[in-house]
């Protein structure tokens, strides 16, 4: 189990996006890993053979938090890596991430998620919105190939790697959360872990499909239903980031 990684990919079903993701996982330089795909429904078609082992879990219509927790608990590994089904890792993704985690002071590693080069105009507009300070505040660095840094922020769970025992020690993700589950997870760790360190580094980046602008706006509307829970007054200006889009709207 030394150095082993379980790449966990939640998905509703086996579709073209998931297959594209797995094709890119097949190009990873790192060799000691398995992939766990966590699906809502039994696949109607079988997957082709890959160089790596695939574990399939059929769990029904449960949220992303529960899917990730179930996959982490069921399969043993030294590290776990969360990846979205519409994201594609680069060849050095796991090699670089595990090298950074050899430093015991680093608890979690992640990096930018940037759009595919061939995305549509509408999808690129969504990405530019997320890169804007007026939408995501100082967190917009996650949408750029920004410099390496130790950050006190939360990283999106489409690109996060950590030790399995660390994740389980703090009971994983909150299964009551249907969105912003990654933010809640990081907020909880900041309170419980002494000298909590998250490394953001551009050598651990993935390509991630963006929503079309209409779906992006609907997503923001959904986030707005949890506006009060997401706003953290005790964190000062950084805790007010969820209010930025609303304040920007009224300003304009």
Secondary structure in CASP SS format (residue, H / E / C, confidence):
PFRMAT SS
TARGET T0000
AUTHOR 0000-0000-0000
METHOD secondary structure of the structure
MODEL  1
X C 1.00
X C 1.00
X C 1.00
X C 1.00
X E 1.00
X E 1.00
X E 1.00
X E 1.00
X E 1.00
X E 1.00
X E 1.00
X C 1.00
X C 1.00
X C 1.00
X C 1.00
X H 1.00
X H 1.00
X H 1.00
X H 1.00
X H 1.00
X H 1.00
X H 1.00
X H 1.00
X H 1.00
X H 1.00
X C 1.00
X C 1.00
X C 1.00
X C 1.00
X C 1.00
X C 1.00
X C 1.00
X E 1.00
X E 1.00
X E 1.00
X E 1.00
X E 1.00
X E 1.00
X E 1.00
X C 1.00
X C 1.00
X C 1.00
X C 1.00
X C 1.00
X C 1.00
X C 1.00
X C 1.00
X C 1.00
X C 1.00
X C 1.00
X C 1.00
X C 1.00
X E 1.00
X E 1.00
X E 1.00
X E 1.00
X E 1.00
X E 1.00
X C 1.00
X C 1.00
X C 1.00
X C 1.00
X C 1.00
X H 1.00
X H 1.00
X H 1.00
X H 1.00
X H 1.00
X H 1.00
X H 1.00
X H 1.00
X H 1.00
X H 1.00
X H 1.00
X C 1.00
X C 1.00
X C 1.00
X C 1.00
X E 1.00
X E 1.00
X E 1.00
X E 1.00
X E 1.00
X C 1.00
X C 1.00
X C 1.00
X E 1.00
X E 1.00
X E 1.00
X C 1.00
X C 1.00
X C 1.00
X H 1.00
X H 1.00
X H 1.00
X H 1.00
X H 1.00
X H 1.00
X H 1.00
X H 1.00
X H 1.00
X C 1.00
X C 1.00
X C 1.00
X C 1.00
X C 1.00
X C 1.00
X E 1.00
X E 1.00
X E 1.00
X C 1.00
X C 1.00
X E 1.00
X E 1.00
X C 1.00
X C 1.00
X C 1.00
X C 1.00
X C 1.00
X C 1.00
X H 1.00
X H 1.00
X H 1.00
X H 1.00
X H 1.00
X H 1.00
X H 1.00
X H 1.00
X H 1.00
X H 1.00
X H 1.00
X C 1.00
X H 1.00
X H 1.00
X H 1.00
X H 1.00
X H 1.00
X H 1.00
X H 1.00
X H 1.00
X H 1.00
X H 1.00
X H 1.00
X C 1.00
X C 1.00
X C 1.00
X C 1.00
X C 1.00
X E 1.00
X E 1.00
X E 1.00
X C 1.00
X C 1.00
X C 1.00
X C 1.00
X C 1.00
X C 1.00
X C 1.00
X E 1.00
X E 1.00
X E 1.00
X E 1.00
X E 1.00
X H 1.00
X H 1.00
X H 1.00
X H 1.00
X H 1.00
X H 1.00
X C 1.00
X C 1.00
X C 1.00
X C 1.00
X C 1.00
X C 1.00
X C 1.00
X C 1.00
X C 1.00
X C 1.00
X C 1.00
X H 1.00
X H 1.00
X H 1.00
X H 1.00
X H 1.00
X H 1.00
X H 1.00
X H 1.00
X H 1.00
X H 1.00
X H 1.00
X H 1.00
X C 1.00
X C 1.00
X C 1.00
X C 1.00
X C 1.00
X E 1.00
X E 1.00
X E 1.00
X C 1.00
X C 1.00
X C 1.00
X C 1.00
X C 1.00
X E 1.00
X E 1.00
X E 1.00
X C 1.00
X C 1.00
X C 1.00
X C 1.00
X H 1.00
X H 1.00
X H 1.00
X H 1.00
X H 1.00
X H 1.00
X H 1.00
X H 1.00
X H 1.00
X H 1.00
X H 1.00
X H 1.00
X C 1.00
X C 1.00
X H 1.00
X H 1.00
X H 1.00
X H 1.00
X C 1.00
X C 1.00
X H 1.00
X H 1.00
X H 1.00
X H 1.00
X H 1.00
X H 1.00
X H 1.00
X H 1.00
X H 1.00
X H 1.00
X H 1.00
X H 1.00
X H 1.00
X H 1.00
X H 1.00
X H 1.00
X H 1.00
X H 1.00
X H 1.00
X C 1.00
END
